[in-house]
Amino acid sequence: MDYSYLDLNHLDSILAIEKESNPYPWTVVNFKDCLDKGYYSLALEEEKNLIGFAIMAISTEESHLLNIGITKDARGKGYGEKLLKKMIVAAEVMGSKKIILEVRVSNTTAYNLYKKLGFEDIGLRKKYYRLPEGREDAYVMSKSLKKDIMSKFFFSKS
Ligand SMILES: CC(C)(COP(=O)(O)OP(=O)(O)OC[C@H]1O[C@@H](n2cnc3c(N)ncnc32)[C@H](O)[C@@H]1OP(=O)(O)O)[C@@H](O)C(=O)NCCC(=O)NCCS
């Protein structure tokens, strides 16, 4: 299992994961936009095959997990949890106070993963996601992060 930063070479594989995950998948433009903006984006590979990705906008006040996905064949084996833990550490190291995210109310798998790693419900965005017919609500979830990781390192006098 190897991690790397997401780049344009991963796009085809990410789009394939996205298409098998969402009724209205992100497009290539959405992913390129994230890369252009320099969002913190990781690829997870097994024997040189991409099996997962995650994208997060990091800021000191509030980081935002924008997307995460694991190929269908590799789900339920702990990869999503490992990848999300990397994102949490990255936000913590950069001094983020919290991570927020949205998740479809019907997406029990992702909801359970977020709960397991300490995210809490903080609200509901009505009709946030498109569906083939109509729209679906999203839970908004938040996880508070450890405060002193960054300050110990960056603000020490040595
Ligand atoms: C959500 C997703 C990233 C989880 O990744 P994964 O590798 O399948 O999950 P893991 O094997 O790491 O499981 C971690 C936890 O998730 C939850 N989970 C995983 N599979 C589940 C399932 N089939 N049903 C319910 N909960 C499940 C459990 O809490 C699990 O912990 P446990 O094994 O101790 O019970 C993955 O299923 C996926 O890519 N789904 C499609 C894309 C998506 O929905 N992304 C999130 C958008 S908000």
Ligand as a Chemical Component Dictionary entry (heavy atoms), coordinates in Angstrom:
data_LIG
# 
_chem_comp.id                   LIG 
_chem_comp.type                 NON-POLYMER 
_chem_comp.pdbx_formal_charge   0 
_chem_comp.three_letter_code    LIG 
# 
loop_
_chem_comp_atom.comp_id 
_chem_comp_atom.atom_id 
_chem_comp_atom.alt_atom_id 
_chem_comp_atom.type_symbol 
_chem_comp_atom.charge 
_chem_comp_atom.model_Cartn_x 
_chem_comp_atom.model_Cartn_y 
_chem_comp_atom.model_Cartn_z 
_chem_comp_atom.pdbx_ordinal 
LIG C1  C1  C 0 -17.140 5.448  2.352  1  
LIG C2  C2  C 0 -15.866 4.687  1.928  2  
LIG C3  C3  C 0 -14.772 5.693  1.587  3  
LIG C4  C4  C 0 -15.421 3.840  3.140  4  
LIG O1  O1  O 0 -14.225 3.178  2.781  5  
LIG P1  P1  P 0 -14.032 1.619  3.081  6  
LIG O2  O2  O 0 -12.622 1.276  2.747  7  
LIG O3  O3  O 0 -15.106 0.864  2.401  8  
LIG O4  O4  O 0 -14.273 1.570  4.668  9  
LIG P2  P2  P 0 -13.404 0.769  5.745  10 
LIG O5  O5  O 0 -13.259 -0.657 5.326  11 
LIG O6  O6  O 0 -12.167 1.523  6.027  12 
LIG O7  O7  O 0 -14.381 0.782  7.020  13 
LIG C5  C5  C 0 -14.264 1.785  8.003  14 
LIG C6  C6  C 0 -15.598 1.938  8.720  15 
LIG O8  O8  O 0 -16.598 2.393  7.783  16 
LIG C7  C7  C 0 -17.862 1.812  8.133  17 
LIG N1  N1  N 0 -18.263 0.879  7.079  18 
LIG C8  C8  C 0 -17.484 0.329  6.105  19 
LIG N2  N2  N 0 -18.237 -0.468 5.293  20 
LIG C9  C9  C 0 -19.498 -0.398 5.762  21 
LIG C10 C10 C 0 -20.729 -0.977 5.340  22 
LIG N3  N3  N 0 -20.794 -1.789 4.272  23 
LIG N4  N4  N 0 -21.862 -0.682 6.024  24 
LIG C11 C11 C 0 -21.814 0.138  7.092  25 
LIG N5  N5  N 0 -20.667 0.726  7.549  26 
LIG C12 C12 C 0 -19.527 0.450  6.899  27 
LIG C13 C13 C 0 -17.640 1.052  9.415  28 
LIG O9  O9  O 0 -17.811 1.958  10.499 29 
LIG C14 C14 C 0 -16.173 0.671  9.296  30 
LIG O10 O10 O 0 -15.567 0.394  10.526 31 
LIG P3  P3  P 0 -15.616 -1.146 11.087 32 
LIG O11 O11 O 0 -14.925 -1.977 10.048 33 
LIG O12 O12 O 0 -14.864 -1.092 12.373 34 
LIG O13 O13 O 0 -17.057 -1.505 11.224 35 
LIG C15 C15 C 0 -16.145 3.742  0.728  36 
LIG O14 O14 O 0 -17.164 2.862  1.066  37 
LIG C16 C16 C 0 -16.497 4.455  -0.565 38 
LIG O15 O15 O 0 -15.614 4.788  -1.343 39 
LIG N6  N6  N 0 -17.803 4.717  -0.806 40 
LIG C17 C17 C 0 -18.232 5.422  -2.027 41 
LIG C18 C18 C 0 -17.799 6.868  -2.008 42 
LIG C19 C19 C 0 -18.382 7.618  -0.855 43 
LIG O16 O16 O 0 -19.486 7.365  -0.409 44 
LIG N7  N7  N 0 -17.604 8.592  -0.347 45 
LIG C20 C20 C 0 -18.005 9.436  0.763  46 
LIG C21 C21 C 0 -18.653 10.659 0.253  47 
LIG S1  S1  S 0 -19.208 11.684 1.609  48 
# 
loop_
_chem_comp_bond.comp_id 
_chem_comp_bond.atom_id_1 
_chem_comp_bond.atom_id_2 
_chem_comp_bond.value_order 
_chem_comp_bond.pdbx_ordinal 
LIG C1  C2  SING 1  
LIG C2  C3  SING 2  
LIG C2  C4  SING 3  
LIG C2  C15 SING 4  
LIG C4  O1  SING 5  
LIG O1  P1  SING 6  
LIG P1  O2  DOUB 7  
LIG P1  O3  SING 8  
LIG P1  O4  SING 9  
LIG O4  P2  SING 10 
LIG P2  O5  DOUB 11 
LIG P2  O6  SING 12 
LIG P2  O7  SING 13 
LIG O7  C5  SING 14 
LIG C5  C6  SING 15 
LIG C6  O8  SING 16 
LIG C6  C14 SING 17 
LIG O8  C7  SING 18 
LIG C7  N1  SING 19 
LIG C7  C13 SING 20 
LIG N1  C8  SING 21 
LIG N1  C12 SING 22 
LIG C8  N2  DOUB 23 
LIG N2  C9  SING 24 
LIG C9  C10 SING 25 
LIG C9  C12 DOUB 26 
LIG C10 N3  SING 27 
LIG C10 N4  DOUB 28 
LIG N4  C11 SING 29 
LIG C11 N5  DOUB 30 
LIG N5  C12 SING 31 
LIG C13 O9  SING 32 
LIG C13 C14 SING 33 
LIG C14 O10 SING 34 
LIG O10 P3  SING 35 
LIG P3  O11 DOUB 36 
LIG P3  O12 SING 37 
LIG P3  O13 SING 38 
LIG C15 O14 SING 39 
LIG C15 C16 SING 40 
LIG C16 O15 DOUB 41 
LIG C16 N6  SING 42 
LIG N6  C17 SING 43 
LIG C17 C18 SING 44 
LIG C18 C19 SING 45 
LIG C19 O16 DOUB 46 
LIG C19 N7  SING 47 
LIG N7  C20 SING 48 
LIG C20 C21 SING 49 
LIG C21 S1  SING 50 
# 
